[in-house]
Amino acid sequence: DLTDNQLVTLPLDGLGGLTHLKLQGNPALSEPLTKESFPKMRVLEVPYAYQCCAYGSCGSFFKMSNQWEAEDMSPEEEDPHKRTTELFPGHADNHYDLDADDLQLDLEESKLHPTIQCTPSPGPFKPCDNLFESWIIRLGVWVIVLVSVLCNGLVILAVFASPSYLSPVKFLIGSIAGANMLTGVYCSMLALVDTLTYGQFAKYGARWESGAGCRVTGFLSVFASEAAIFLLTLAAMRCSVSVSCVRGYGKSPSLGKVKAAALCCLLLSSVAAVLPLFSIGEYGASPLCLPYPIPGGKPATLGFTVALVMTNMLCFLTITGTYIRLYCHLLKGEFSAVWDCAMVKHVAWLIFTNCCLYCPVAFLIFSSTLNLFLITPEVIKSVLLVVLPLPACLNPLLYLLFNPHFREDLRLLRQKGKETQTCEADDMEKSSYDSTQALVTFSDIDRIFETPDSLGVHSILDSYSFPSMTLVPCQQ
């Protein structure tokens, strides 16, 4: 019994005869164990589930602890027929007796290769071979990475690089695109880990969970998701408040105030993402590096998860109520109070898609933490990997495909690029023309001065009065 120690390595010399070994509570002991190290092992408790992968092919291979109570019984106390039925369940329905020689060989083989009880057992959140166990999930994550990074980058370029007017709502749309791009970066880090550890994730799973890379990945995930939700809430509130401000004061909130509010949203997102680094929540509960509690995980992250999900649901309820109020004002004909109805419609589409995609995530998290419904870990893992970051793909696509301001900004960017090229071409042509004129002038004068005196050129030049020039050396 070596539980709750500070072991970093486990010396294997002289431990070949062990049958029971308890190593739980040693977080620094992440090295993989091999079956050859403990040939007589029957019960093994390890710090990480990945260390049990050497004793089984998948999570369903491992037996529960209540199935091992019968091991303490002596062979004399056990019913031979019952033991034969347990060892060979395939012959339970046969009405004939097993051959004695075959039975003896099978018993000797079972003694040479005993089944090992190893806990904690691997599963979907503690995989042995691949982080993404399904090719559908793997392809879906890569699609999310490519679309979110490229499309959000295009939205940021169109919003902030365009020479058109940068309105407060447009600024918030660009900020949301930046947060969504960070979600794509988080998914790309997971996809890179899956690619580098393909087929042998058990060797690196424990070090990945407890390392700094997982914490950075989890920080990016929480910061990006919370920033996107907070900024979307700010965009909805700004659209609604602008109606009241214009009606009451004759002007809407300025861009500087919106930037200050956006900075506060980013600060709140940073606080939410930093809390798991101070043991309020946990990023290393699973290789996905999310602070959500996994099935069979530690209950310490339950409070942080519930608070996070409740905050997000409160934001979505605020957004919904705010936009219902806004549309009530717009139906009364107060369209002049809003800068642009196209941006108002775009924010409405963002609210609808983000709410629809976050509802199943919140439902599954509450169901799994409170055990309300029987939901398999495979389904929860698929939702966290594909459905949770899906708004990072749909948000920029809605702007690129359906918002007229993107086409206008793209046209202005193209026009600006053409004007820049035209100005550069004009400058080059002008400089080329000036140099050509200078070359022609100086060459003619040189020819004149190089002509012989017999042509009488010097007498002609003497008749003209050239102004005197002073040569000044060039200064660098």
Phi, psi and omega per residue, in radians:
D1 nan 1.887 -3.116
L2 -2.113 0.527 -3.088
T3 -1.248 2.671 3.044
D4 0.960 0.959 3.038
N5 -2.144 -2.957 3.136
Q6 -2.121 0.782 -3.129
L7 -1.255 2.386 3.048
V8 -1.821 -0.690 3.065
T9 -2.288 2.794 3.141
L10 -2.097 1.948 3.082
P11 -1.204 2.293 -3.035
L12 -1.743 -0.115 -3.112
D13 -1.199 2.232 3.095
G14 1.444 0.077 -3.133
L15 -1.821 0.239 -3.095
G16 -1.183 -0.369 -3.118
G17 -1.641 0.082 -3.111
L18 -1.201 2.476 3.037
T19 -1.977 -0.444 3.117
H20 -2.294 2.284 -3.134
L21 -2.547 2.226 -3.137
K22 -2.053 2.073 -3.092
L23 -2.160 0.193 -3.111
Q24 -1.167 2.658 -3.120
G25 1.472 0.329 3.064
N26 -2.101 1.391 -3.036
P27 -1.127 -0.425 3.136
A28 -1.390 -0.192 -3.126
L29 -1.576 1.546 -3.081
S30 -1.979 0.093 -3.112
E31 -1.237 2.484 3.136
P32 -1.232 2.592 3.110
L33 -1.861 2.592 -3.134
T34 -1.969 2.722 -3.123
K35 -1.203 -0.517 -3.118
E36 -1.235 -0.366 -3.128
S37 -1.231 -0.526 -3.120
F38 -2.277 1.400 -3.064
P39 -1.208 -0.386 -3.112
K40 -1.873 0.252 -3.062
M41 -1.215 2.383 3.080
R42 -2.064 -0.695 -3.132
V43 -2.240 2.180 -3.081
L44 -2.380 2.215 3.071
E45 -2.072 2.097 -3.017
V46 -2.114 2.839 3.135
P47 -1.187 -0.621 -3.042
Y48 -2.173 2.525 -3.128
A49 -1.172 -0.407 -3.135
Y50 -1.137 -0.438 3.138
Q51 -1.315 -0.187 3.047
C52 -1.564 -0.088 -3.102
C53 -1.152 -0.413 3.131
A54 -1.256 -0.220 -3.077
Y55 -1.944 0.186 3.101
G56 -3.004 2.772 -3.066
S57 -1.570 -0.438 -3.134
C58 -2.728 3.079 -3.074
G59 -1.153 -0.556 -3.126
S60 -1.277 -0.221 -3.140
F61 -1.240 -0.537 -3.027
F62 -1.396 2.438 -3.136
K63 -1.588 2.704 3.097
M64 -1.344 2.841 -3.027
S65 -1.201 -0.475 -3.124
N66 -1.258 -0.250 3.094
Q67 -1.412 -0.091 -3.084
W68 -1.858 0.134 3.118
E69 -1.224 -0.481 -3.121
A70 -1.284 -0.175 -3.108
E71 -1.245 -0.449 -3.119
D72 -1.286 -0.185 3.132
M73 -1.348 2.485 3.128
S74 -1.364 2.722 -3.137
P75 -1.065 -0.472 -3.123
E76 -1.247 -0.575 -3.096
E77 -1.400 -0.218 -3.056
E78 -1.556 2.481 3.079
D79 -1.284 2.156 -3.098
P80 -1.050 -0.735 -3.124
H81 -1.144 -0.683 3.111
K82 -1.146 -0.708 3.123
R83 -1.135 -0.675 3.117
T84 -1.124 -0.708 3.139
T85 -1.141 -0.671 3.126
E86 -1.209 -0.673 -3.121
L87 -1.274 -0.552 -3.081
F88 -2.232 1.320 -3.107
P89 -1.154 -0.382 3.132
G90 -1.180 -0.367 -3.133
H91 -1.739 0.198 -3.058
A92 -1.217 -0.563 -3.090
D93 -1.537 -0.098 -3.137
N94 -1.303 2.549 -3.108
H95 -1.763 0.155 3.105
Y96 -2.047 2.742 -3.106
D97 -1.452 2.590 3.100
L98 -1.221 2.616 3.071
D99 -1.149 2.447 -3.054
A100 -1.116 -0.731 -3.135
D101 -1.145 -0.749 3.115
D102 -1.126 -0.663 3.125
L103 -1.129 -0.706 3.131
Q104 -1.137 -0.721 3.123
L105 -1.136 -0.710 -3.140
D106 -1.176 -0.644 3.103
L107 -1.159 -0.699 3.114
E108 -1.163 -0.666 3.132
E109 -1.166 -0.654 3.106
S110 -1.181 -0.527 3.084
K111 -1.275 -0.610 3.118
L112 -1.238 -0.546 -3.107
H113 -2.163 1.290 -3.121
P114 -1.253 2.609 3.059
T115 -1.366 2.384 -3.047
I116 -1.879 2.312 3.017
Q117 -1.578 1.976 -3.099
C118 -2.159 2.219 3.122
T119 -2.269 2.563 -0.051
P120 -1.328 2.595 -3.048
S121 -1.479 2.582 3.079
P122 -1.162 2.879 -3.141
G123 -2.936 -2.895 3.135
P124 -1.043 -0.625 3.115
F125 -1.559 -0.062 3.040
K126 -2.341 1.182 -3.020
P127 -1.306 2.698 3.132
C128 -1.629 -0.674 -3.011
D129 -1.739 -0.975 -3.019
N130 -2.324 2.534 3.058
L131 -1.139 -0.772 3.021
F132 -1.752 1.825 -3.023
E133 -1.387 -0.149 -3.129
S134 -2.143 2.439 3.108
W135 -1.222 -0.460 3.076
I136 -1.136 -0.779 3.094
I137 -1.138 -0.720 -3.118
R138 -1.083 -0.808 3.126
L139 -1.169 -0.668 3.104
G140 -1.088 -0.709 3.126
V141 -1.153 -0.723 3.132
W142 -1.145 -0.654 3.069
V143 -1.108 -0.741 3.104
I144 -1.073 -0.711 3.139
V145 -1.087 -0.870 -3.068
L146 -1.159 -0.822 -3.076
V147 -1.170 -0.773 -3.081
S148 -1.160 -0.731 -3.112
V149 -1.223 -0.831 -3.077
L150 -1.229 -0.849 -3.060
C151 -1.218 -0.720 3.091
N152 -1.160 -0.621 3.043
G153 -1.094 -0.655 3.104
L154 -1.186 -0.661 3.096
V155 -1.142 -0.766 3.118
I156 -1.064 -0.732 3.116
L157 -1.108 -0.758 -3.104
A158 -1.203 -0.574 -3.079
V159 -1.389 -0.831 -2.981
F160 -1.661 -0.341 -3.141
A161 -1.714 -0.168 -3.125
S162 -1.307 2.497 3.110
P163 -1.326 0.003 -3.129
S164 -1.288 3.038 -3.092
Y165 -1.213 2.287 3.126
L166 -1.658 1.733 3.128
S167 -1.401 2.873 3.109
P168 -1.059 -0.728 3.135
V169 -1.170 -0.669 3.110
K170 -1.145 -0.651 3.065
F171 -1.084 -0.724 3.126
L172 -1.176 -0.623 3.087
I173 -1.106 -0.734 3.076
G174 -1.144 -0.624 3.098
S175 -1.184 -0.691 3.075
I176 -1.094 -0.660 3.085
A177 -1.105 -0.639 3.070
G178 -1.129 -0.716 3.093
A179 -1.141 -0.696 3.114
N180 -1.156 -0.546 3.076
M181 -1.159 -0.627 3.070
L182 -1.123 -0.588 3.031
T183 -1.091 -0.698 3.057
G184 -1.117 -0.617 3.078
V185 -1.145 -0.703 3.093
Y186 -1.059 -0.810 3.120
C187 -1.119 -0.594 3.127
S188 -1.181 -0.595 3.098
M189 -1.161 -0.733 3.069
L190 -1.134 -0.718 3.116
A191 -1.120 -0.630 3.109
L192 -1.186 -0.703 3.088
V193 -1.111 -0.715 3.106
D194 -1.104 -0.651 -3.138
T195 -1.247 -0.742 -3.086
L196 -1.255 -0.475 -3.108
T197 -1.915 0.460 -3.060
Y198 -1.093 2.185 3.093
G199 1.460 -0.168 -3.105
Q200 -2.541 0.777 -3.092
F201 -1.177 -0.463 -3.112
A202 -1.082 -0.487 -3.140
K203 -1.221 -0.488 -3.026
Y204 -2.066 -0.057 -3.052
G205 -1.082 -0.774 -3.110
A206 -1.151 -0.731 3.135
R207 -1.204 -0.578 3.117
W208 -1.189 -0.768 -3.133
E209 -1.109 -0.725 -3.065
S210 -1.594 0.019 -3.078
G211 -1.585 3.052 -3.137
A212 -1.270 -0.476 3.140
G213 -1.091 -0.682 3.121
C214 -1.180 -0.670 3.131
R215 -1.169 -0.707 3.090
V216 -1.123 -0.716 3.124
T217 -1.113 -0.775 3.103
G218 -1.130 -0.675 3.091
F219 -1.053 -0.780 3.117
L220 -1.071 -0.715 -3.110
S221 -1.112 -0.902 -3.098
V222 -1.171 -0.750 -3.135
F223 -1.076 -0.770 -3.103
A224 -1.177 -0.781 -3.104
S225 -1.174 -0.760 -3.133
E226 -1.208 -0.664 3.109
A227 -1.109 -0.710 3.124
A228 -1.105 -0.728 -3.137
I229 -1.202 -0.763 3.137
F230 -1.136 -0.727 3.126
L231 -1.188 -0.612 3.072
L232 -1.159 -0.672 3.046
T233 -1.078 -0.746 3.116
L234 -1.119 -0.681 3.124
A235 -1.119 -0.741 3.115
A236 -1.140 -0.735 3.138
M237 -1.184 -0.614 3.128
R238 -1.162 -0.722 3.113
C239 -1.090 -0.662 -3.137
S240 -1.333 -0.704 -3.106
V241 -1.195 -0.559 -3.129
S242 -1.071 -0.573 3.107
V243 -1.134 -0.821 -3.125
S244 -1.175 -0.675 -3.122
C245 -1.173 -0.721 3.135
V246 -1.174 -0.670 3.138
R247 -1.229 -0.614 -3.073
G248 -1.609 -0.689 -3.037
Y249 -2.031 -0.126 3.110
G250 1.453 0.092 3.107
K251 -2.667 2.715 -3.135
S252 -1.718 2.871 3.119
P253 -1.001 2.432 -3.078
S254 -1.327 2.939 -3.140
L255 -1.164 -0.560 3.124
G256 -1.119 -0.717 3.105
K257 -1.156 -0.671 3.117
V258 -1.151 -0.665 3.093
K259 -1.132 -0.684 3.095
A260 -1.132 -0.715 3.099
A261 -1.155 -0.655 3.097
A262 -1.137 -0.642 3.082
L263 -1.117 -0.674 3.075
C264 -1.120 -0.653 3.085
C265 -1.104 -0.711 3.119
L266 -1.168 -0.628 3.103
L267 -1.151 -0.742 3.094
L268 -1.098 -0.688 3.103
S269 -1.133 -0.667 3.108
S270 -1.128 -0.703 3.112
V271 -1.102 -0.773 3.123
A272 -1.100 -0.613 -3.123
A273 -1.387 -0.400 -3.114
V274 -1.453 -0.473 -3.050
L275 -0.962 -0.760 3.106
P276 -1.097 -0.372 3.087
L277 -1.263 -0.282 3.118
F278 -1.943 0.620 3.048
S279 1.146 0.266 2.982
I280 -1.766 1.569 -2.899
G281 1.675 3.116 -3.088
E282 -2.666 2.250 3.062
Y283 -1.523 -0.458 -3.074
G284 -1.618 0.379 3.117
A285 -1.239 -0.427 3.130
S286 -2.611 2.848 3.103
P287 -1.203 -0.164 3.047
L288 -1.326 -0.231 3.066
C289 1.076 0.539 3.072
L290 -1.756 2.574 -3.113
P291 -1.369 0.098 -3.131
Y292 -1.364 2.408 3.141
P293 -1.212 2.360 3.134
I294 -1.601 2.807 3.085
P295 -1.038 2.197 -3.106
G296 1.406 0.166 -3.119
G297 -1.539 -2.962 -3.107
K298 -1.317 2.438 3.103
P299 -1.370 0.005 -3.092
A300 -1.189 -0.466 -3.120
T301 -1.523 0.014 -3.069
L302 -1.142 -0.773 -3.112
G303 -1.101 -0.768 3.128
F304 -1.119 -0.708 -3.127
T305 -1.151 -0.785 3.128
V306 -1.090 -0.741 3.121
A307 -1.104 -0.708 -3.129
L308 -1.155 -0.814 -3.120
V309 -1.172 -0.699 3.115
M310 -1.133 -0.648 3.079
T311 -1.107 -0.760 3.132
N312 -1.155 -0.718 3.102
M313 -1.128 -0.645 3.080
L314 -1.116 -0.682 3.085
C315 -1.087 -0.762 -3.133
F316 -1.184 -0.637 3.063
L317 -1.137 -0.696 3.086
T318 -1.100 -0.745 3.121
I319 -1.078 -0.778 -3.112
T320 -1.112 -0.818 3.113
G321 -1.100 -0.671 -3.141
T322 -1.138 -0.722 -3.103
Y323 -1.330 -0.511 3.026
I324 -1.103 -0.747 3.094
R325 -1.110 -0.705 3.131
L326 -1.096 -0.766 -3.109
Y327 -1.227 -0.497 3.035
C328 -1.117 -0.673 3.078
H329 -1.211 -0.681 -3.106
L330 -1.200 -0.549 3.121
L331 -1.202 -0.328 3.094
K332 -1.459 0.029 3.097
G333 1.635 0.302 -3.107
E334 -1.616 0.828 3.141
F335 -1.254 -0.411 -3.116
S336 -1.243 -0.260 3.141
A337 -1.364 -0.208 -3.083
V338 -1.861 2.453 -3.112
W339 -1.120 -0.765 -3.054
D340 -2.686 2.109 -3.141
C341 -1.228 -0.429 3.114
A342 -1.131 -0.694 3.104
M343 -1.234 -0.576 3.079
V344 -1.120 -0.757 3.086
K345 -1.134 -0.657 3.140
H346 -1.143 -0.748 3.085
V347 -1.091 -0.632 3.094
A348 -1.107 -0.719 3.087
W349 -1.128 -0.686 3.087
L350 -1.084 -0.744 3.130
I351 -1.092 -0.773 -3.094
F352 -1.115 -0.846 -3.103
T353 -1.179 -0.722 -3.129
N354 -1.187 -0.660 3.093
C355 -1.157 -0.759 -3.121
C356 -1.123 -0.601 -3.118
L357 -1.454 -0.447 -3.130
Y358 -1.487 -0.411 -3.135
C359 -1.051 -0.839 3.094
P360 -1.127 -0.539 3.098
V361 -1.142 -0.816 3.128
A362 -1.129 -0.693 3.140
F363 -1.102 -0.778 -3.135
L364 -1.183 -0.650 -3.141
I365 -1.156 -0.783 3.117
F366 -1.164 -0.676 -3.128
S367 -1.160 -0.704 -3.116
S368 -1.282 -0.630 -3.124
T369 -1.323 -0.612 -3.115
L370 -1.705 -0.010 3.123
N371 0.985 0.756 3.128
L372 -1.372 -0.677 -3.130
F373 -2.311 2.695 3.109
L374 -1.452 1.749 3.137
I375 -2.063 2.220 -3.082
T376 -1.230 2.601 3.095
P377 -1.062 -0.509 3.106
E378 -1.075 -0.700 3.132
V379 -1.177 -0.741 3.135
I380 -1.097 -0.734 3.137
K381 -1.132 -0.699 3.127
S382 -1.129 -0.697 3.136
V383 -1.156 -0.747 -3.133
L384 -1.165 -0.539 -3.088
L385 -1.509 -0.543 -3.007
V386 -1.969 -0.861 -3.028
V387 -1.331 -0.704 -3.097
L388 -1.068 -0.781 3.109
P389 -1.536 0.090 -3.075
L390 -1.119 -0.589 3.069
P391 -1.023 -0.453 3.100
A392 -1.131 -0.355 3.069
C393 -1.605 -0.736 -3.040
L394 -1.301 -0.597 -3.119
N395 -1.025 -0.878 3.118
P396 -1.208 -0.549 3.130
L397 -1.140 -0.649 3.088
L398 -1.087 -0.650 3.129
Y399 -1.288 -0.721 -3.073
L400 -1.250 -0.591 -3.014
L401 -1.638 -0.566 -2.964
F402 -2.082 -0.166 -3.109
N403 -1.632 2.171 -3.134
P404 -1.181 -0.357 -3.115
H405 -1.213 -0.496 3.093
F406 -1.160 -0.731 3.112
R407 -1.134 -0.650 3.108
E408 -1.179 -0.757 3.121
D409 -1.141 -0.677 3.110
L410 -1.130 -0.685 3.100
R411 -1.129 -0.710 3.125
L412 -1.178 -0.642 3.095
L413 -1.140 -0.737 3.091
R414 -1.111 -0.747 3.126
Q415 -1.110 -0.701 3.108
K416 -1.118 -0.709 3.102
G417 -1.134 -0.696 3.114
K418 -1.166 -0.686 3.122
E419 -1.138 -0.672 3.101
T420 -1.108 -0.763 3.114
Q421 -1.143 -0.650 3.133
T422 -1.164 -0.728 3.117
C423 -1.117 -0.701 3.111
E424 -1.152 -0.695 3.118
A425 -1.155 -0.688 3.113
D426 -1.124 -0.732 3.113
D427 -1.090 -0.748 3.126
M428 -1.136 -0.700 -3.133
E429 -1.176 -0.685 3.138
K430 -1.143 -0.764 3.123
S431 -1.148 -0.636 3.099
S432 -1.156 -0.695 3.121
Y433 -1.120 -0.771 3.140
D434 -1.098 -0.745 -3.139
S435 -1.170 -0.617 3.114
T436 -1.158 -0.750 3.103
Q437 -1.063 -0.725 3.140
A438 -1.118 -0.716 3.141
L439 -1.116 -0.752 -3.129
V440 -1.129 -0.765 -3.106
T441 -1.107 -0.865 -3.098
F442 -1.157 -0.583 -3.131
S443 -1.225 -0.647 3.119
D444 -1.150 -0.749 3.127
I445 -1.107 -0.697 3.124
D446 -1.088 -0.702 3.127
R447 -1.119 -0.672 -3.116
I448 -1.129 -0.755 -3.106
F449 -1.327 -0.332 3.133
E450 -1.580 -0.032 -3.117
T451 -1.323 2.632 -3.115
P452 -1.236 2.798 -3.108
D453 -1.202 -0.347 -3.102
S454 -1.126 -0.394 -3.136
L455 -1.401 -0.176 3.108
G456 1.259 0.501 -3.094
V457 -1.322 -0.669 -3.096
H458 -1.121 -0.585 3.108
S459 -1.169 -0.587 3.095
I460 -1.189 -0.754 -3.117
L461 -1.164 -0.548 -3.132
D462 -1.174 -0.383 -3.134
S463 -1.328 -0.259 3.096
Y464 -1.728 2.530 3.116
S465 -1.783 1.839 3.107
F466 -1.504 2.427 3.109
P467 -1.207 2.585 -3.135
S468 -1.357 2.497 -3.137
M469 -2.175 2.573 3.065
T470 -1.937 2.160 -3.127
L471 -1.468 2.164 3.136
V472 -1.951 2.202 3.139
P473 -1.159 2.530 -3.126
C474 -1.254 2.423 3.104
Q475 -1.888 2.302 -3.141
Q476 -1.500 nan nan
